[in-house]
Amino acid sequence: MSTGQIVFSVLICLAAVIISFKVFKSPLKFWIKLLVNTAAGFFMLVVLDLVSSFTGISLGVSLINAAIIGVLGLPGLGLLMIVQIMF
């Protein structure tokens, strides 16, 4: 291949990467935000588990609980506590 063909191929690949990033930008932002919120919910569950001996409030530390708390926030924590009391 000549130098011109190599440069043209690199430019086409770079354009494809830029276009695909622009197309998938908003779904990627959604998944990153969901991942960060779930991590924050997991951290909150771990802290709650550490202080459960003092408060008597205990929830299982799991990915589903962390996702619920991460997405819903403090109302999600209340929801999980109500479900734990009921069942």
Biopython code that builds the backbone (N, CA, C, O; Angstrom):
import numpy as np
from Bio.PDB.StructureBuilder import StructureBuilder

atoms = [
    (1, "MET", "N", (0.840, -1.180, 0.000)),
    (1, "MET", "CA", (0.000, 0.000, 0.000)),
    (1, "MET", "C", (0.881, 1.239, 0.000)),
    (1, "MET", "O", (1.971, 1.266, 0.572)),
    (2, "SER", "N", (0.376, 2.232, -0.649)),
    (2, "SER", "CA", (1.122, 3.483, -0.686)),
    (2, "SER", "C", (0.804, 4.315, 0.559)),
    (2, "SER", "O", (-0.131, 4.021, 1.302)),
    (3, "THR", "N", (1.589, 5.335, 0.758)),
    (3, "THR", "CA", (1.406, 6.208, 1.926)),
    (3, "THR", "C", (0.051, 6.899, 1.876)),
    (3, "THR", "O", (-0.586, 7.084, 2.913)),
    (4, "GLY", "N", (-0.391, 7.277, 0.709)),
    (4, "GLY", "CA", (-1.691, 7.942, 0.570)),
    (4, "GLY", "C", (-2.835, 7.033, 0.966)),
    (4, "GLY", "O", (-3.802, 7.481, 1.581)),
    (5, "GLN", "N", (-2.734, 5.744, 0.615)),
    (5, "GLN", "CA", (-3.782, 4.799, 0.985)),
    (5, "GLN", "C", (-3.802, 4.564, 2.503)),
    (5, "GLN", "O", (-4.871, 4.423, 3.097)),
    (6, "ILE", "N", (-2.639, 4.525, 3.111)),
    (6, "ILE", "CA", (-2.567, 4.335, 4.555)),
    (6, "ILE", "C", (-3.181, 5.530, 5.285)),
    (6, "ILE", "O", (-3.952, 5.361, 6.229)),
    (7, "VAL", "N", (-2.835, 6.728, 4.844)),
    (7, "VAL", "CA", (-3.383, 7.942, 5.464)),
    (7, "VAL", "C", (-4.895, 7.985, 5.280)),
    (7, "VAL", "O", (-5.621, 8.340, 6.209)),
    (8, "PHE", "N", (-5.372, 7.631, 4.099)),
    (8, "PHE", "CA", (-6.810, 7.620, 3.825)),
    (8, "PHE", "C", (-7.504, 6.598, 4.727)),
    (8, "PHE", "O", (-8.577, 6.886, 5.257)),
    (9, "SER", "N", (-6.919, 5.415, 4.915)),
    (9, "SER", "CA", (-7.507, 4.383, 5.767)),
    (9, "SER", "C", (-7.567, 4.841, 7.221)),
    (9, "SER", "O", (-8.565, 4.607, 7.903)),
    (10, "VAL", "N", (-6.520, 5.483, 7.693)),
    (10, "VAL", "CA", (-6.493, 5.983, 9.061)),
    (10, "VAL", "C", (-7.560, 7.058, 9.263)),
    (10, "VAL", "O", (-8.237, 7.076, 10.291)),
    (11, "LEU", "N", (-7.711, 7.946, 8.291)),
    (11, "LEU", "CA", (-8.733, 8.996, 8.395)),
    (11, "LEU", "C", (-10.137, 8.408, 8.393)),
    (11, "LEU", "O", (-11.003, 8.883, 9.128)),
    (12, "ILE", "N", (-10.376, 7.392, 7.586)),
    (12, "ILE", "CA", (-11.694, 6.746, 7.551)),
    (12, "ILE", "C", (-11.973, 6.072, 8.898)),
    (12, "ILE", "O", (-13.078, 6.182, 9.430)),
    (13, "CYS", "N", (-10.979, 5.379, 9.448)),
    (13, "CYS", "CA", (-11.153, 4.727, 10.752)),
    (13, "CYS", "C", (-11.395, 5.759, 11.854)),
    (13, "CYS", "O", (-12.246, 5.554, 12.721)),
    (14, "LEU", "N", (-10.664, 6.846, 11.824)),
    (14, "LEU", "CA", (-10.844, 7.905, 12.815)),
    (14, "LEU", "C", (-12.240, 8.519, 12.705)),
    (14, "LEU", "O", (-12.875, 8.797, 13.723)),
    (15, "ALA", "N", (-12.717, 8.731, 11.486)),
    (15, "ALA", "CA", (-14.064, 9.269, 11.291)),
    (15, "ALA", "C", (-15.111, 8.286, 11.803)),
    (15, "ALA", "O", (-16.108, 8.700, 12.395)),
    (16, "ALA", "N", (-14.899, 6.989, 11.582)),
    (16, "ALA", "CA", (-15.846, 5.977, 12.062)),
    (16, "ALA", "C", (-15.890, 5.955, 13.588)),
    (16, "ALA", "O", (-16.963, 5.808, 14.174)),
    (17, "VAL", "N", (-14.750, 6.100, 14.225)),
    (17, "VAL", "CA", (-14.707, 6.120, 15.688)),
    (17, "VAL", "C", (-15.425, 7.360, 16.226)),
    (17, "VAL", "O", (-16.183, 7.261, 17.191)),
    (18, "ILE", "N", (-15.197, 8.506, 15.622)),
    (18, "ILE", "CA", (-15.840, 9.745, 16.069)),
    (18, "ILE", "C", (-17.348, 9.662, 15.883)),
    (18, "ILE", "O", (-18.105, 10.054, 16.772)),
    (19, "ILE", "N", (-17.788, 9.159, 14.744)),
    (19, "ILE", "CA", (-19.226, 9.043, 14.479)),
    (19, "ILE", "C", (-19.865, 8.053, 15.442)),
    (19, "ILE", "O", (-20.939, 8.326, 15.977)),
    (20, "SER", "N", (-19.226, 6.907, 15.673)),
    (20, "SER", "CA", (-19.807, 5.930, 16.589)),
    (20, "SER", "C", (-19.844, 6.464, 18.020)),
    (20, "SER", "O", (-20.775, 6.157, 18.764)),
    (21, "PHE", "N", (-18.848, 7.255, 18.416)),
    (21, "PHE", "CA", (-18.870, 7.853, 19.750)),
    (21, "PHE", "C", (-20.035, 8.829, 19.882)),
    (21, "PHE", "O", (-20.702, 8.863, 20.915)),
    (22, "LYS", "N", (-20.282, 9.624, 18.838)),
    (22, "LYS", "CA", (-21.396, 10.577, 18.897)),
    (22, "LYS", "C", (-22.739, 9.853, 18.928)),
    (22, "LYS", "O", (-23.673, 10.320, 19.580)),
    (23, "VAL", "N", (-22.849, 8.725, 18.237)),
    (23, "VAL", "CA", (-24.101, 7.972, 18.213)),
    (23, "VAL", "C", (-24.367, 7.319, 19.566)),
    (23, "VAL", "O", (-25.499, 7.327, 20.048)),
    (24, "PHE", "N", (-23.330, 6.756, 20.178)),
    (24, "PHE", "CA", (-23.494, 6.033, 21.429)),
    (24, "PHE", "C", (-23.219, 6.874, 22.666)),
    (24, "PHE", "O", (-23.123, 6.329, 23.766)),
    (25, "LYS", "N", (-23.092, 8.179, 22.515)),
    (25, "LYS", "CA", (-22.734, 9.044, 23.634)),
    (25, "LYS", "C", (-23.820, 9.073, 24.710)),
    (25, "LYS", "O", (-23.518, 8.894, 25.890)),
    (26, "SER", "N", (-25.061, 9.292, 24.328)),
    (26, "SER", "CA", (-26.108, 9.393, 25.339)),
    (26, "SER", "C", (-26.396, 8.065, 26.026)),
    (26, "SER", "O", (-26.565, 8.061, 27.245)),
    (27, "PRO", "N", (-26.464, 6.929, 25.317)),
    (27, "PRO", "CA", (-26.631, 5.673, 26.064)),
    (27, "PRO", "C", (-25.434, 5.371, 26.965)),
    (27, "PRO", "O", (-25.598, 4.796, 28.041)),
    (28, "LEU", "N", (-24.246, 5.752, 26.536)),
    (28, "LEU", "CA", (-23.052, 5.529, 27.343)),
    (28, "LEU", "C", (-23.105, 6.377, 28.611)),
    (28, "LEU", "O", (-22.718, 5.914, 29.684)),
    (29, "LYS", "N", (-23.577, 7.604, 28.493)),
    (29, "LYS", "CA", (-23.706, 8.461, 29.675)),
    (29, "LYS", "C", (-24.701, 7.862, 30.664)),
    (29, "LYS", "O", (-24.491, 7.918, 31.876)),
    (30, "PHE", "N", (-25.788, 7.287, 30.141)),
    (30, "PHE", "CA", (-26.793, 6.662, 30.993)),
    (30, "PHE", "C", (-26.192, 5.500, 31.774)),
    (30, "PHE", "O", (-26.402, 5.392, 32.983)),
    (31, "TRP", "N", (-25.445, 4.628, 31.095)),
    (31, "TRP", "CA", (-24.869, 3.449, 31.760)),
    (31, "TRP", "C", (-23.778, 3.836, 32.747)),
    (31, "TRP", "O", (-23.644, 3.214, 33.801)),
    (32, "ILE", "N", (-23.001, 4.852, 32.414)),
    (32, "ILE", "CA", (-21.971, 5.311, 33.354)),
    (32, "ILE", "C", (-22.616, 5.910, 34.602)),
    (32, "ILE", "O", (-22.160, 5.665, 35.719)),
    (33, "LYS", "N", (-23.684, 6.701, 34.411)),
    (33, "LYS", "CA", (-24.382, 7.281, 35.554)),
    (33, "LYS", "C", (-25.015, 6.189, 36.415)),
    (33, "LYS", "O", (-24.975, 6.268, 37.642)),
    (34, "LEU", "N", (-25.595, 5.176, 35.784)),
    (34, "LEU", "CA", (-26.178, 4.066, 36.517)),
    (34, "LEU", "C", (-25.108, 3.309, 37.302)),
    (34, "LEU", "O", (-25.339, 2.905, 38.442)),
    (35, "LEU", "N", (-23.950, 3.119, 36.696)),
    (35, "LEU", "CA", (-22.852, 2.429, 37.374)),
    (35, "LEU", "C", (-22.351, 3.227, 38.570)),
    (35, "LEU", "O", (-22.094, 2.656, 39.630)),
    (36, "VAL", "N", (-22.209, 4.538, 38.413)),
    (36, "VAL", "CA", (-21.747, 5.386, 39.520)),
    (36, "VAL", "C", (-22.774, 5.405, 40.647)),
    (36, "VAL", "O", (-22.409, 5.326, 41.820)),
    (37, "ASN", "N", (-24.049, 5.509, 40.299)),
    (37, "ASN", "CA", (-25.092, 5.526, 41.330)),
    (37, "ASN", "C", (-25.176, 4.187, 42.060)),
    (37, "ASN", "O", (-25.398, 4.152, 43.270)),
    (38, "THR", "N", (-24.998, 3.087, 41.329)),
    (38, "THR", "CA", (-25.008, 1.777, 41.960)),
    (38, "THR", "C", (-23.825, 1.626, 42.909)),
    (38, "THR", "O", (-23.963, 1.059, 43.993)),
    (39, "ALA", "N", (-22.662, 2.132, 42.505)),
    (39, "ALA", "CA", (-21.492, 2.087, 43.382)),
    (39, "ALA", "C", (-21.740, 2.909, 44.647)),
    (39, "ALA", "O", (-21.349, 2.503, 45.741)),
    (40, "ALA", "N", (-22.387, 4.060, 44.494)),
    (40, "ALA", "CA", (-22.716, 4.881, 45.663)),
    (40, "ALA", "C", (-23.718, 4.157, 46.566)),
    (40, "ALA", "O", (-23.600, 4.213, 47.790)),
    (41, "GLY", "N", (-24.699, 3.481, 45.971)),
    (41, "GLY", "CA", (-25.653, 2.703, 46.753)),
    (41, "GLY", "C", (-24.984, 1.549, 47.469)),
    (41, "GLY", "O", (-25.339, 1.233, 48.604)),
    (42, "PHE", "N", (-24.010, 0.911, 46.814)),
    (42, "PHE", "CA", (-23.255, -0.171, 47.448)),
    (42, "PHE", "C", (-22.468, 0.352, 48.642)),
    (42, "PHE", "O", (-22.427, -0.282, 49.697)),
    (43, "PHE", "N", (-21.843, 1.516, 48.468)),
    (43, "PHE", "CA", (-21.098, 2.132, 49.565)),
    (43, "PHE", "C", (-22.032, 2.449, 50.725)),
    (43, "PHE", "O", (-21.677, 2.253, 51.887)),
    (44, "MET", "N", (-23.219, 2.936, 50.410)),
    (44, "MET", "CA", (-24.195, 3.263, 51.457)),
    (44, "MET", "C", (-24.630, 1.996, 52.198)),
    (44, "MET", "O", (-24.815, 2.025, 53.414)),
    (45, "LEU", "N", (-24.793, 0.886, 51.474)),
    (45, "LEU", "CA", (-25.150, -0.373, 52.129)),
    (45, "LEU", "C", (-24.036, -0.878, 53.042)),
    (45, "LEU", "O", (-24.302, -1.404, 54.122)),
    (46, "VAL", "N", (-22.799, -0.718, 52.606)),
    (46, "VAL", "CA", (-21.670, -1.147, 53.432)),
    (46, "VAL", "C", (-21.605, -0.313, 54.713)),
    (46, "VAL", "O", (-21.388, -0.856, 55.796)),
    (47, "VAL", "N", (-21.791, 0.990, 54.595)),
    (47, "VAL", "CA", (-21.791, 1.861, 55.781)),
    (47, "VAL", "C", (-22.948, 1.481, 56.705)),
    (47, "VAL", "O", (-22.779, 1.413, 57.923)),
    (48, "LEU", "N", (-24.111, 1.235, 56.126)),
    (48, "LEU", "CA", (-25.268, 0.834, 56.934)),
    (48, "LEU", "C", (-24.995, -0.490, 57.632)),
    (48, "LEU", "O", (-25.404, -0.685, 58.777)),
    (49, "ASP", "N", (-24.310, -1.396, 56.953)),
    (49, "ASP", "CA", (-23.971, -2.679, 57.560)),
    (49, "ASP", "C", (-22.970, -2.497, 58.700)),
    (49, "ASP", "O", (-23.035, -3.213, 59.699)),
    (50, "LEU", "N", (-22.051, -1.551, 58.560)),
    (50, "LEU", "CA", (-21.059, -1.311, 59.614)),
    (50, "LEU", "C", (-21.687, -0.722, 60.881)),
    (50, "LEU", "O", (-21.259, -1.035, 61.992)),
    (51, "VAL", "N", (-22.697, 0.125, 60.714)),
    (51, "VAL", "CA", (-23.328, 0.754, 61.877)),
    (51, "VAL", "C", (-24.584, 0.010, 62.330)),
    (51, "VAL", "O", (-25.304, 0.490, 63.205)),
    (52, "SER", "N", (-24.852, -1.149, 61.748)),
    (52, "SER", "CA", (-26.076, -1.879, 62.099)),
    (52, "SER", "C", (-26.068, -2.373, 63.542)),
    (52, "SER", "O", (-27.132, -2.566, 64.131)),
    (53, "SER", "N", (-24.890, -2.578, 64.116)),
    (53, "SER", "CA", (-24.851, -3.016, 65.512)),
    (53, "SER", "C", (-25.324, -1.909, 66.456)),
    (53, "SER", "O", (-25.837, -2.185, 67.541)),
    (54, "PHE", "N", (-25.149, -0.665, 66.036)),
    (54, "PHE", "CA", (-25.600, 0.465, 66.856)),
    (54, "PHE", "C", (-27.063, 0.810, 66.616)),
    (54, "PHE", "O", (-27.786, 1.157, 67.550)),
    (55, "THR", "N", (-27.497, 0.716, 65.362)),
    (55, "THR", "CA", (-28.840, 1.161, 65.000)),
    (55, "THR", "C", (-29.871, 0.045, 64.975)),
    (55, "THR", "O", (-31.061, 0.297, 65.164)),
    (56, "GLY", "N", (-29.434, -1.175, 64.747)),
    (56, "GLY", "CA", (-30.373, -2.288, 64.627)),
    (56, "GLY", "C", (-30.965, -2.413, 63.239)),
    (56, "GLY", "O", (-31.757, -3.322, 62.991)),
    (57, "ILE", "N", (-30.606, -1.534, 62.340)),
    (57, "ILE", "CA", (-31.092, -1.567, 60.963)),
    (57, "ILE", "C", (-30.064, -2.309, 60.119)),
    (57, "ILE", "O", (-28.887, -1.949, 60.090)),
    (58, "SER", "N", (-30.523, -3.345, 59.439)),
    (58, "SER", "CA", (-29.594, -4.118, 58.631)),
    (58, "SER", "C", (-30.253, -4.528, 57.321)),
    (58, "SER", "O", (-31.372, -5.042, 57.317)),
    (59, "LEU", "N", (-29.572, -4.305, 56.232)),
    (59, "LEU", "CA", (-30.001, -4.771, 54.914)),
    (59, "LEU", "C", (-28.870, -5.591, 54.330)),
    (59, "LEU", "O", (-27.700, -5.350, 54.627)),
    (60, "GLY", "N", (-29.216, -6.551, 53.506)),
    (60, "GLY", "CA", (-28.186, -7.352, 52.864)),
    (60, "GLY", "C", (-27.423, -6.533, 51.833)),
    (60, "GLY", "O", (-28.008, -5.741, 51.094)),
    (61, "VAL", "N", (-26.124, -6.732, 51.796)),
    (61, "VAL", "CA", (-25.288, -6.029, 50.822)),
    (61, "VAL", "C", (-25.279, -6.870, 49.550)),
    (61, "VAL", "O", (-24.598, -7.892, 49.471)),
    (62, "SER", "N", (-26.046, -6.426, 48.556)),
    (62, "SER", "CA", (-26.111, -7.142, 47.286)),
    (62, "SER", "C", (-26.183, -6.137, 46.144)),
    (62, "SER", "O", (-26.451, -4.954, 46.355)),
    (63, "LEU", "N", (-25.944, -6.614, 44.962)),
    (63, "LEU", "CA", (-25.957, -5.750, 43.787)),
    (63, "LEU", "C", (-27.358, -5.202, 43.516)),
    (63, "LEU", "O", (-27.507, -4.053, 43.100)),
    (64, "ILE", "N", (-28.369, -6.011, 43.747)),
    (64, "ILE", "CA", (-29.746, -5.555, 43.498)),
    (64, "ILE", "C", (-30.129, -4.455, 44.491)),
    (64, "ILE", "O", (-30.698, -3.436, 44.101)),
    (65, "ASN", "N", (-29.819, -4.660, 45.761)),
    (65, "ASN", "CA", (-30.100, -3.619, 46.755)),
    (65, "ASN", "C", (-29.332, -2.345, 46.441)),
    (65, "ASN", "O", (-29.869, -1.244, 46.562)),
    (66, "ALA", "N", (-28.071, -2.497, 46.036)),
    (66, "ALA", "CA", (-27.264, -1.320, 45.703)),
    (66, "ALA", "C", (-27.839, -0.585, 44.502)),
    (66, "ALA", "O", (-27.842, 0.646, 44.479)),
    (67, "ALA", "N", (-28.326, -1.316, 43.502)),
    (67, "ALA", "CA", (-28.917, -0.676, 42.322)),
    (67, "ALA", "C", (-30.209, 0.049, 42.685)),
    (67, "ALA", "O", (-30.464, 1.147, 42.191)),
    (68, "ILE", "N", (-31.017, -0.555, 43.539)),
    (68, "ILE", "CA", (-32.267, 0.097, 43.964)),
    (68, "ILE", "C", (-31.960, 1.388, 44.719)),
    (68, "ILE", "O", (-32.578, 2.422, 44.463)),
    (69, "ILE", "N", (-31.015, 1.328, 45.640)),
    (69, "ILE", "CA", (-30.650, 2.533, 46.389)),
    (69, "ILE", "C", (-29.975, 3.552, 45.466)),
    (69, "ILE", "O", (-30.204, 4.754, 45.600)),
    (70, "GLY", "N", (-29.155, 3.083, 44.543)),
    (70, "GLY", "CA", (-28.471, 3.986, 43.627)),
    (70, "GLY", "C", (-29.423, 4.717, 42.704)),
    (70, "GLY", "O", (-29.217, 5.895, 42.410)),
    (71, "VAL", "N", (-30.462, 4.038, 42.243)),
    (71, "VAL", "CA", (-31.406, 4.665, 41.313)),
    (71, "VAL", "C", (-32.430, 5.515, 42.062)),
    (71, "VAL", "O", (-32.723, 6.637, 41.651)),
    (72, "LEU", "N", (-32.970, 4.991, 43.147)),
    (72, "LEU", "CA", (-34.049, 5.694, 43.850)),
    (72, "LEU", "C", (-33.567, 6.603, 44.975)),
    (72, "LEU", "O", (-34.304, 7.485, 45.416)),
    (73, "GLY", "N", (-32.344, 6.399, 45.442)),
    (73, "GLY", "CA", (-31.805, 7.245, 46.496)),
    (73, "GLY", "C", (-32.364, 6.883, 47.858)),
    (73, "GLY", "O", (-32.601, 5.710, 48.147)),
    (74, "LEU", "N", (-32.573, 7.877, 48.685)),
    (74, "LEU", "CA", (-33.077, 7.666, 50.040)),
    (74, "LEU", "C", (-34.467, 7.020, 50.059)),
    (74, "LEU", "O", (-34.717, 6.176, 50.919)),
    (75, "PRO", "N", (-35.378, 7.377, 49.155)),
    (75, "PRO", "CA", (-36.652, 6.642, 49.116)),
    (75, "PRO", "C", (-36.471, 5.155, 48.805)),
    (75, "PRO", "O", (-37.254, 4.324, 49.266)),
    (76, "GLY", "N", (-35.453, 4.823, 48.034)),
    (76, "GLY", "CA", (-35.166, 3.420, 47.759)),
    (76, "GLY", "C", (-34.719, 2.683, 49.005)),
    (76, "GLY", "O", (-35.077, 1.523, 49.209)),
    (77, "LEU", "N", (-33.934, 3.356, 49.842)),
    (77, "LEU", "CA", (-33.532, 2.770, 51.119)),
    (77, "LEU", "C", (-34.754, 2.535, 52.000)),
    (77, "LEU", "O", (-34.891, 1.481, 52.620)),
    (78, "GLY", "N", (-35.631, 3.521, 52.048)),
    (78, "GLY", "CA", (-36.873, 3.359, 52.812)),
    (78, "GLY", "C", (-37.725, 2.224, 52.270)),
    (78, "GLY", "O", (-38.308, 1.465, 53.044)),
    (79, "LEU", "N", (-37.804, 2.098, 50.961)),
    (79, "LEU", "CA", (-38.571, 1.025, 50.339)),
    (79, "LEU", "C", (-38.005, -0.343, 50.718)),
    (79, "LEU", "O", (-38.754, -1.261, 51.050)),
    (80, "LEU", "N", (-36.688, -0.473, 50.665)),
    (80, "LEU", "CA", (-36.062, -1.747, 51.035)),
    (80, "LEU", "C", (-36.287, -2.073, 52.505)),
    (80, "LEU", "O", (-36.471, -3.236, 52.864)),
    (81, "MET", "N", (-36.273, -1.058, 53.352)),
    (81, "MET", "CA", (-36.501, -1.294, 54.774)),
    (81, "MET", "C", (-37.943, -1.711, 55.022)),
    (81, "MET", "O", (-38.201, -2.586, 55.849)),
    (82, "ILE", "N", (-38.887, -1.095, 54.315)),
    (82, "ILE", "CA", (-40.305, -1.476, 54.454)),
    (82, "ILE", "C", (-40.535, -2.909, 53.963)),
    (82, "ILE", "O", (-41.269, -3.676, 54.586)),
    (83, "VAL", "N", (-39.906, -3.256, 52.853)),
    (83, "VAL", "CA", (-40.046, -4.620, 52.328)),
    (83, "VAL", "C", (-39.443, -5.627, 53.302)),
    (83, "VAL", "O", (-39.997, -6.711, 53.485)),
    (84, "GLN", "N", (-38.325, -5.289, 53.925)),
    (84, "GLN", "CA", (-37.695, -6.177, 54.900)),
    (84, "GLN", "C", (-38.607, -6.366, 56.118)),
    (84, "GLN", "O", (-38.717, -7.476, 56.640)),
    (85, "ILE", "N", (-39.252, -5.306, 56.568)),
    (85, "ILE", "CA", (-40.144, -5.403, 57.730)),
    (85, "ILE", "C", (-41.366, -6.244, 57.387)),
    (85, "ILE", "O", (-41.815, -7.047, 58.204)),
    (86, "MET", "N", (-41.913, -6.064, 56.175)),
    (86, "MET", "CA", (-43.114, -6.790, 55.786)),
    (86, "MET", "C", (-42.853, -8.264, 55.575)),
    (86, "MET", "O", (-43.714, -9.089, 55.881)),
    (87, "PHE", "N", (-41.700, -8.613, 55.065)),
    (87, "PHE", "CA", (-41.417, -10.027, 54.758)),
    (87, "PHE", "C", (-40.347, -10.505, 55.675)),
    (87, "PHE", "O", (-39.944, -11.666, 55.601)),
]
sb = StructureBuilder()
sb.init_structure("model")
sb.init_model(0)
sb.init_chain("A")
sb.init_seg("    ")
for serial, (resi, resn, name, xyz) in enumerate(atoms, 1):
    if name == "N":
        sb.init_residue(resn, " ", resi, " ")
    sb.init_atom(name, np.array(xyz, "f"), 0.0, 1.0, " ", f" {name:<3s}", serial, name[0])
structure = sb.get_structure()
